[in-house]
Amino acid sequence: MKRTSFEGKNNLQDAEFGHPGRVDSIMLGMRFLEEPAEIDAWIRQATGRPERPGEPCPTALQLLRVFSKFVTPLGSGKRDELSSRALLAGRRYAGAASPEECLARAATGGYLIGPDYRDRFKRAEGDRYGEIVAFVRDGSVSDSLGRVVAAICPRRGCLHQVRV
């Protein structure tokens, strides 16, 4: 869900939203929720379902945000290349490595290629692209992608997962 609006009285008792990590943002009347902890708390309260242990890694979510500019949530490609300015634009997760750090580490790890002479980055192909697709579509973090996130994540003892 992205900018999904809930207005008035909604009977969501025992509703299933799937994994809360796939919810980007919701509107509750005039209130806008985009932090994972706030969204998860609202879903628990609205559905009456118990709390899940742990919380997603904000750095992994930030990197997911960068990769989602190349791949749709269903796993199909959006584009092959994009300017660094466009890759750095958008939401910044509290407690996460900066989008600039995520972009630099993704390039160092071979997931993005660039920047070229026009300051554009191209997505990797082959196995690395498959890892990006699995990460955006399913939230699965491969070993090599986990090392990329671990290198820049400021949280101690973090599992570097987008879905807990």
N, C-alpha and C positions, 0 to 999 in steps of 0.2 A: 504494500500500500504506500502510496506517495501522495501527500496532501489530501488524504481521504477525510471527508467532513462527516462528523456525527453531530446531529442537531436534535434538540428535543429529548424526549424520553426514548431510550433504546433498550429493548429487552434482549440483552446479550448473554443471559444466564446460560452457562454450559456451552456457549459458542466456541468454535475452534478456529483460531486465527493462523494455524500453522506455527512456524517458528517465529518468535517475535523479532529475531534478527533480520528478517526480510521486510519488516515494517520500517519505512524510511521516515515518514512523518504523518501526523494526523491532526485534524482540527476538531476541537471540542468547543462548539459555539465560537467564541472569539479567542479561545486559547489555542496556541500552536505548540504542539509537542514534537520535538525532534531528537531529544537525547534518549538513548536506548533505555536507560534506567527509568525515566519518566513514562515512556511508552509501555514498558513491561509492567510497571506498577498499575497503570490505567487498565491494561488488558486483564491483569489478575483481579482487580477490583470489579470491572464490568462483567467478567465471565464467572467469577467465583471460583476460578481454578487456582490451585496452590502455586506458590512461588517456586521458580526454578533456581537451583543453586548456581552461584557464580554470575559473572557478567562478561560480555564480549570485550575483547581487547580493542581499545580505541585506535591504536596504531594500525591494527589489521583492518578496522573499519575505514580508516583514512586511505589505506592502500587500496581497499576494495572500491572506494569512491573514485580513485584515479583509474583503476582498471575498468570500472563500469562505463567509462567514457569510450571504451573500445568494444565492449561486449554487453549485450542486453541481459536482463535477469533470466531470460529463458535460454541463454547460451549462444545465441546467434550473433554474428559480428555486426557492429555498427559502422566502424570506419577503420582504416588501416593506419592513418597518421593524424596527428593533431598538434597544434602549437603548444609550447610550454605554458604560455599565458592561459590558454583554455584548460589545460590539464591542472593548473594550480587554482583556477577559479572554483568557487563553490564552498560548500560547507567545510568547516574545520571542527573536528571532534575535540572536546575538552580532554586533556590528559594524553593526547596522542602526539606522535612525532609530527612535525609540520609537513604539509603537502610537498614542500621543496625537498625535505629529507626523503620522503617516500619516493618522489620522482627520481632523485639521484640514486637511491639504493636500488630501485627497480631497474634502472639503466645499468648499474654496476652488476646486478645479478643476471642480466641478459634477458629480462622480461620486456624491456623497451630499448629501442635502438635510437641513439641520438644524443644530443641535438645535432641537426644538420645545419647547413649554412643559413636556412630560414628560421632557425630555432624551433624546429618541429621534431617531434618524436614519433617513431614508427613502432607498432607493436611487433613483438617477436613472432616467429613462425615455428611450426613443428611442435616438439614436446613442451616448450615454454608456453606457447599459445594454448595448448591443451590444459596446462596448469592454470592459466589465467581464466579460461572458460569454466573449469571446475570450481575455481575459487569464487567467481562471480555468480554462477548458477547454483552451486550446492553449498558454498561456504567451506569446501574442503581445502585444507592447507597442506600442500605437499611438503616433504622434508626440506627441499631447497628453498621454497617460498617461505617456510617457517624460519629458516636461517636469515632470510632477508628481513623479515619482520622483527626477529629477535635482536638483530644488530642495531635497530633504531628505536625499539620500544623502551620507554623510560620506566615502565612498571616492573617492580621486582616480583618474581614468582609468577609471572603472567603465562597463561597457556597459549596465547596468540591465536585464539579462535574467534571467528565472527559470530558463531552460534554455539552457545554453551548448553 
